[in-house]
Amino acid sequence: MKTKLRIPENPKLIAKQVMEYYFKYPEANSLKEIEEIFNISPRRIRKIISDNLKERLENSVTRRCSRL
């Protein structure tokens, strides 16, 4: 029996919701919990979180350098 693909219909919306949950509930940041809540694969969750954190880091470095 084939498993149903867990590809979200609107990936940008899901990414935003995952990041909101990630920062709103820091004590519940296990991939398994996020996976159960949003019904997406842990691989996709890791990608969403890492991309968002990289973007935040770049933005903070850019702000620091622009003040010099």
Sine and cosine of phi, psi and omega as CSV:
sin_phi,cos_phi,sin_psi,cos_psi,sin_omega,cos_omega
0.00,0.00,0.78,-0.63,0.00,-1.00
-0.98,0.21,0.60,-0.80,0.08,-1.00
-1.00,0.09,0.49,-0.87,0.00,-1.00
-0.97,0.26,0.73,-0.69,0.04,-1.00
-0.92,0.40,0.67,-0.74,-0.04,-1.00
-0.96,-0.28,0.87,0.49,0.02,-1.00
-0.99,-0.17,0.84,-0.54,-0.03,-1.00
-0.94,0.33,0.49,-0.87,0.02,-1.00
-0.95,0.33,-0.61,0.79,0.00,-1.00
-0.82,-0.57,1.00,0.00,-0.11,-0.99
-0.90,0.44,-0.53,0.85,0.01,-1.00
-0.93,0.37,-0.64,0.77,0.03,-1.00
-0.92,0.40,-0.69,0.72,0.03,-1.00
-0.89,0.46,-0.66,0.75,0.01,-1.00
-0.88,0.48,-0.67,0.74,0.02,-1.00
-0.90,0.44,-0.69,0.73,0.00,-1.00
-0.91,0.41,-0.64,0.77,0.02,-1.00
-0.89,0.46,-0.70,0.72,-0.02,-1.00
-0.93,0.37,-0.61,0.79,0.07,-1.00
-0.88,0.48,-0.71,0.71,0.01,-1.00
-0.91,0.42,-0.66,0.76,-0.03,-1.00
-0.86,0.52,-0.67,0.74,-0.02,-1.00
-1.00,0.04,-0.43,0.90,-0.02,-1.00
-0.97,0.25,-0.58,0.81,-0.03,-1.00
-0.85,-0.53,0.97,0.23,-0.05,-1.00
-0.91,0.42,-0.42,0.91,-0.01,-1.00
-0.97,0.23,-0.26,0.97,-0.04,-1.00
-0.90,-0.43,0.73,0.68,-0.08,-1.00
-0.99,-0.13,0.42,0.91,0.05,-1.00
-0.98,0.22,0.56,-0.83,-0.01,-1.00
-0.88,0.47,-0.57,0.82,-0.03,-1.00
-0.89,0.46,-0.67,0.75,0.01,-1.00
-0.92,0.39,-0.70,0.71,0.01,-1.00
-0.90,0.43,-0.63,0.78,0.02,-1.00
-0.87,0.49,-0.69,0.72,-0.01,-1.00
-0.93,0.37,-0.62,0.79,-0.04,-1.00
-0.94,0.35,-0.72,0.69,-0.11,-0.99
-0.99,-0.17,-0.09,1.00,0.02,-1.00
0.82,0.58,0.75,0.66,0.11,-0.99
-0.76,-0.64,0.33,-0.94,-0.10,-0.99
-0.95,0.32,0.47,-0.88,0.02,-1.00
-0.89,0.46,-0.50,0.87,0.04,-1.00
-0.89,0.45,-0.69,0.72,0.02,-1.00
-0.92,0.40,-0.62,0.78,0.03,-1.00
-0.89,0.45,-0.72,0.70,0.03,-1.00
-0.86,0.50,-0.67,0.75,0.00,-1.00
-0.91,0.42,-0.69,0.72,0.01,-1.00
-0.87,0.50,-0.75,0.66,-0.06,-1.00
-0.92,0.40,-0.71,0.70,-0.04,-1.00
-0.92,0.40,-0.65,0.76,0.03,-1.00
-0.89,0.46,-0.68,0.73,-0.02,-1.00
-0.91,0.40,-0.68,0.74,0.00,-1.00
-0.92,0.38,-0.59,0.81,0.08,-1.00
-0.89,0.46,-0.68,0.73,0.01,-1.00
-0.89,0.45,-0.67,0.74,0.03,-1.00
-0.89,0.45,-0.65,0.76,0.02,-1.00
-0.90,0.43,-0.71,0.71,0.02,-1.00
-0.88,0.48,-0.66,0.75,0.01,-1.00
-0.90,0.43,-0.64,0.76,-0.02,-1.00
-0.94,0.35,-0.62,0.79,0.04,-1.00
-0.92,0.39,-0.64,0.77,0.01,-1.00
-0.89,0.45,-0.67,0.75,0.02,-1.00
-0.90,0.43,-0.67,0.74,0.00,-1.00
-0.89,0.45,-0.68,0.74,-0.02,-1.00
-0.94,0.33,-0.52,0.85,-0.02,-1.00
-0.95,0.30,-0.37,0.93,0.01,-1.00
-0.98,0.17,-0.29,0.96,-0.04,-1.00
-0.95,0.31,0.00,0.00,0.00,0.00
